[in-house]
Amino acid sequence: MTYCSVDWMKISKALDRTYECLVQQNADDEHLKQIEAAKNMWKQAFTYRISSTLKA
């Protein structure tokens, strides 16, 4: 695994932690929806990047 992939994994984990913290703090539903959407888009991009790396 390259350093870039490790960085992507760290960003993915950070998004998960941010979302979990907001849920625990009962953040505004609109903010939670925005963070969750960003988290899902990030995970799709991450999955695409990892799969394209493995195919190469």
KEKE-3310 file (N, C-alpha, C; in steps of 0.2 Angstrom, whole numbers, plus 5000, padded with zeros to 4 digits):
npx = (5004:5003:5009:5000:4988:4987:4985:4973:4965:4966:4960:4947:4944:4944:4933:4923:4925:4922:4908:4903:4906:4898:4885:4885:4884:4872:4870:4864:4851:4852:4866:4871:4866:4873:4887:4886:4883:4894:4903:4899:4901:4915:4919:4915:4923:4935:4934:4934:4946:4955:4951:4954:4968:4972:4968:4977)
npy = (4994:5011:5027:5037:5030:5026:5039:5042:5033:5037:5050:5045:5038:5049:5057:5048:5048:5061:5062:5053:5060:5072:5066:5061:5073:5078:5085:5097:5091:5094:5097:5085:5077:5083:5080:5066:5064:5069:5060:5048:5050:5052:5039:5032:5037:5033:5019:5017:5022:5013:5001:5003:5004:4992:4984:4988)
npz = (5000:4996:5002:4999:4998:5012:5017:5012:5019:5032:5031:5028:5040:5049:5044:5048:5062:5065:5061:5070:5082:5080:5080:5094:5100:5097:5086:5074:5063:5049:5047:5051:5040:5029:5033:5033:5019:5013:5019:5013:4999:4999:5003:4992:4982:4988:4988:4974:4970:4977:4971:4958:4959:4963:4951:4942)
capx = (5000:5007:5008:4994:4982:4987:4982:4966:4962:4966:4954:4941:4943:4943:4926:4919:4925:4918:4901:4901:4906:4892:4879:4885:4883:4865:4871:4858:4850:4855:4873:4873:4865:4879:4893:4885:4883:4901:4907:4897:4905:4922:4920:4914:4929:4941:4934:4936:4954:4958:4950:4958:4975:4972:4967:4983)
capy = (5000:5017:5032:5040:5026:5027:5046:5041:5029:5042:5054:5041:5037:5056:5058:5043:5051:5068:5061:5050:5065:5076:5062:5061:5080:5079:5091:5099:5086:5097:5097:5078:5075:5085:5076:5059:5064:5069:5054:5043:5052:5050:5032:5029:5039:5029:5013:5018:5023:5007:4996:5005:5003:4984:4982:4990)
capz = (5000:4995:5007:4997:5001:5019:5019:5011:5025:5038:5030:5029:5047:5052:5043:5052:5069:5065:5061:5077:5087:5079:5083:5101:5103:5095:5081:5070:5058:5042:5047:5050:5033:5025:5034:5031:5012:5012:5021:5008:4993:5001:5003:4985:4979:4991:4985:4967:4970:4979:4966:4952:4960:4963:4945:4938)
cpx = (5004:5005:5001:4988:4981:4984:4975:4962:4961:4961:4948:4939:4941:4936:4921:4919:4921:4911:4899:4901:4900:4886:4879:4883:4876:4866:4864:4857:4853:4862:4875:4872:4871:4885:4892:4885:4890:4905:4905:4901:4912:4923:4919:4921:4935:4940:4936:4943:4957:4957:4954:4966:4976:4972:4974:4989)
cpy = (5006:5022:5036:5036:5026:5034:5045:5038:5033:5047:5051:5040:5044:5058:5054:5046:5057:5067:5058:5055:5070:5072:5062:5068:5082:5086:5092:5094:5088:5096:5089:5075:5077:5081:5069:5059:5064:5063:5048:5044:5050:5043:5029:5031:5035:5022:5012:5018:5017:5002:4997:5003:4995:4981:4983:4985)
cpz = (5000:5001:5005:4999:5008:5021:5017:5016:5031:5037:5030:5036:5051:5050:5047:5059:5070:5065:5067:5082:5087:5082:5090:5104:5101:5090:5077:5064:5051:5042:5047:5043:5029:5026:5032:5023:5010:5013:5015:5001:4994:5000:4996:4981:4981:4988:4978:4966:4972:4974:4960:4953:4960:4956:4941:4939)
residu = (MET:THR:TYR:CYS:SER:VAL:ASP:TRP:MET:LYS:ILE:SER:LYS:ALA:LEU:ASP:ARG:THR:TYR:GLU:CYS:LEU:VAL:GLN:GLN:ASN:ALA:ASP:ASP:GLU:HIS:LEU:LYS:GLN:ILE:GLU:ALA:ALA:LYS:ASN:MET:TRP:LYS:GLN:ALA:PHE:THR:TYR:ARG:ILE:SER:SER:THR:LEU:LYS:ALA)
# end
